[in-house]
Amino acid sequence: MSTEVMMEVLERAADDITFYAQLAEGSAVLEGLDLTMEEKAALINGDQRFIESRIGKKVDKRIEKLVLLPLTSREK
């Protein structure tokens, strides 16, 4: 299920700086995962609203701080 995959990506990005950097660079790191194009775009861009609507709950503060906020505030 893609909601589980989204959470796995977020958890890994919070725990693995190399994976986070690859995520920030684009969708190549998400290739082969069971995610829609919209879900991939939301993960790459740190679209917290979209992600929370998909997973059905708020993301925890650790993921918000380590993954989502940096993704939304970076220069593109």
PyRosetta script that sets phi, psi and omega in degrees:
from pyrosetta import init, pose_from_sequence

init()
pose = pose_from_sequence("MSTEVMMEVLERAADDITFYAQLAEGSAVLEGLDLTMEEKAALINGDQRFIESRIGKKVDKRIEKLVLLPLTSREK")
pose.set_psi(1, 138.3)
pose.set_omega(1, -173.8)
pose.set_phi(2, -67.7)
pose.set_psi(2, -26.7)
pose.set_omega(2, 177.7)
pose.set_phi(3, -65.0)
pose.set_psi(3, -38.8)
pose.set_omega(3, 177.6)
pose.set_phi(4, -66.3)
pose.set_psi(4, -40.1)
pose.set_omega(4, 179.5)
pose.set_phi(5, -64.8)
pose.set_psi(5, -42.1)
pose.set_omega(5, 178.2)
pose.set_phi(6, -58.8)
pose.set_psi(6, -44.6)
pose.set_omega(6, 179.5)
pose.set_phi(7, -65.3)
pose.set_psi(7, -39.0)
pose.set_omega(7, 177.7)
pose.set_phi(8, -62.3)
pose.set_psi(8, -41.4)
pose.set_omega(8, 178.4)
pose.set_phi(9, -62.9)
pose.set_psi(9, -46.5)
pose.set_omega(9, -179.5)
pose.set_phi(10, -62.7)
pose.set_psi(10, -43.5)
pose.set_omega(10, 178.7)
pose.set_phi(11, -63.0)
pose.set_psi(11, -44.4)
pose.set_omega(11, -179.4)
pose.set_phi(12, -65.1)
pose.set_psi(12, -40.7)
pose.set_omega(12, 179.2)
pose.set_phi(13, -63.8)
pose.set_psi(13, -33.7)
pose.set_omega(13, 178.4)
pose.set_phi(14, -71.4)
pose.set_psi(14, -30.4)
pose.set_omega(14, -175.0)
pose.set_phi(15, -96.8)
pose.set_psi(15, -19.9)
pose.set_omega(15, -171.4)
pose.set_phi(16, -128.8)
pose.set_psi(16, 103.0)
pose.set_omega(16, -175.5)
pose.set_phi(17, -61.8)
pose.set_psi(17, -33.7)
pose.set_omega(17, 178.3)
pose.set_phi(18, -65.9)
pose.set_psi(18, -44.0)
pose.set_omega(18, 177.5)
pose.set_phi(19, -63.6)
pose.set_psi(19, -41.9)
pose.set_omega(19, 178.1)
pose.set_phi(20, -58.2)
pose.set_psi(20, -45.6)
pose.set_omega(20, -179.5)
pose.set_phi(21, -61.2)
pose.set_psi(21, -40.6)
pose.set_omega(21, 177.9)
pose.set_phi(22, -66.0)
pose.set_psi(22, -38.9)
pose.set_omega(22, 177.5)
pose.set_phi(23, -62.9)
pose.set_psi(23, -43.5)
pose.set_omega(23, -179.9)
pose.set_phi(24, -64.8)
pose.set_psi(24, -26.1)
pose.set_omega(24, -179.7)
pose.set_phi(25, -79.7)
pose.set_psi(25, -21.6)
pose.set_omega(25, 179.2)
pose.set_phi(26, 148.6)
pose.set_psi(26, -169.4)
pose.set_omega(26, -169.5)
pose.set_phi(27, -84.0)
pose.set_psi(27, -3.7)
pose.set_omega(27, -176.8)
pose.set_phi(28, -56.1)
pose.set_psi(28, -38.0)
pose.set_omega(28, -179.1)
pose.set_phi(29, -68.1)
pose.set_psi(29, -18.2)
pose.set_omega(29, -179.0)
pose.set_phi(30, -96.5)
pose.set_psi(30, -2.5)
pose.set_omega(30, 179.4)
pose.set_phi(31, -57.6)
pose.set_psi(31, 139.1)
pose.set_omega(31, 177.2)
pose.set_phi(32, 82.8)
pose.set_psi(32, -6.1)
pose.set_omega(32, 177.7)
pose.set_phi(33, -87.5)
pose.set_psi(33, 150.8)
pose.set_omega(33, -178.6)
pose.set_phi(34, -78.2)
pose.set_psi(34, 73.8)
pose.set_omega(34, -179.6)
pose.set_phi(35, -134.5)
pose.set_psi(35, 145.1)
pose.set_omega(35, 174.6)
pose.set_phi(36, -76.7)
pose.set_psi(36, 167.2)
pose.set_omega(36, 176.6)
pose.set_phi(37, -61.5)
pose.set_psi(37, -38.5)
pose.set_omega(37, 177.9)
pose.set_phi(38, -62.2)
pose.set_psi(38, -43.0)
pose.set_omega(38, 179.6)
pose.set_phi(39, -65.4)
pose.set_psi(39, -41.4)
pose.set_omega(39, 177.4)
pose.set_phi(40, -61.8)
pose.set_psi(40, -45.3)
pose.set_omega(40, 179.5)
pose.set_phi(41, -61.3)
pose.set_psi(41, -41.3)
pose.set_omega(41, -180.0)
pose.set_phi(42, -64.0)
pose.set_psi(42, -40.8)
pose.set_omega(42, 178.8)
pose.set_phi(43, -66.7)
pose.set_psi(43, -44.2)
pose.set_omega(43, -178.7)
pose.set_phi(44, -65.0)
pose.set_psi(44, -36.3)
pose.set_omega(44, -176.5)
pose.set_phi(45, -94.9)
pose.set_psi(45, -3.4)
pose.set_omega(45, 180.0)
pose.set_phi(46, 68.0)
pose.set_psi(46, 35.0)
pose.set_omega(46, -177.8)
pose.set_phi(47, -75.2)
pose.set_psi(47, 87.2)
pose.set_omega(47, -174.0)
pose.set_phi(48, -60.5)
pose.set_psi(48, -41.4)
pose.set_omega(48, -179.6)
pose.set_phi(49, -59.4)
pose.set_psi(49, -48.3)
pose.set_omega(49, -179.9)
pose.set_phi(50, -63.5)
pose.set_psi(50, -46.5)
pose.set_omega(50, -178.4)
pose.set_phi(51, -59.8)
pose.set_psi(51, -46.5)
pose.set_omega(51, 179.8)
pose.set_phi(52, -65.7)
pose.set_psi(52, -33.1)
pose.set_omega(52, 176.9)
pose.set_phi(53, -67.5)
pose.set_psi(53, -32.9)
pose.set_omega(53, 179.3)
pose.set_phi(54, -76.3)
pose.set_psi(54, -42.8)
pose.set_omega(54, -176.0)
pose.set_phi(55, -85.1)
pose.set_psi(55, -12.0)
pose.set_omega(55, 174.3)
pose.set_phi(56, 79.1)
pose.set_psi(56, 15.2)
pose.set_omega(56, 177.5)
pose.set_phi(57, -160.5)
pose.set_psi(57, 167.6)
pose.set_omega(57, 176.6)
pose.set_phi(58, -74.3)
pose.set_psi(58, 144.1)
pose.set_omega(58, 174.4)
pose.set_phi(59, -74.6)
pose.set_psi(59, 153.4)
pose.set_omega(59, -178.8)
pose.set_phi(60, -73.3)
pose.set_psi(60, 160.6)
pose.set_omega(60, -175.3)
pose.set_phi(61, -60.3)
pose.set_psi(61, -33.4)
pose.set_omega(61, 179.5)
pose.set_phi(62, -62.7)
pose.set_psi(62, -46.5)
pose.set_omega(62, 179.0)
pose.set_phi(63, -67.4)
pose.set_psi(63, -41.2)
pose.set_omega(63, 178.3)
pose.set_phi(64, -58.5)
pose.set_psi(64, -46.5)
pose.set_omega(64, -176.5)
pose.set_phi(65, -72.1)
pose.set_psi(65, -44.2)
pose.set_omega(65, -173.6)
pose.set_phi(66, -85.4)
pose.set_psi(66, -24.0)
pose.set_omega(66, -173.7)
pose.set_phi(67, -120.6)
pose.set_psi(67, -59.8)
pose.set_omega(67, -169.7)
pose.set_phi(68, -69.5)
pose.set_psi(68, -48.0)
pose.set_omega(68, -179.8)
pose.set_phi(69, -61.7)
pose.set_psi(69, -45.5)
pose.set_omega(69, 176.9)
pose.set_phi(70, -61.9)
pose.set_psi(70, -36.2)
pose.set_omega(70, 179.5)
pose.set_phi(71, -66.8)
pose.set_psi(71, -40.2)
pose.set_omega(71, -178.2)
pose.set_phi(72, -75.8)
pose.set_psi(72, -23.1)
pose.set_omega(72, -176.2)
pose.set_phi(73, -97.7)
pose.set_psi(73, -3.9)
pose.set_omega(73, -178.9)
pose.set_phi(74, -77.0)
pose.set_psi(74, 155.2)
pose.set_omega(74, 175.9)
pose.set_phi(75, -77.1)
pose.set_psi(75, 138.9)
pose.set_omega(75, -177.9)
pose.set_phi(76, -109.5)
pose.dump_pdb("model.pdb")
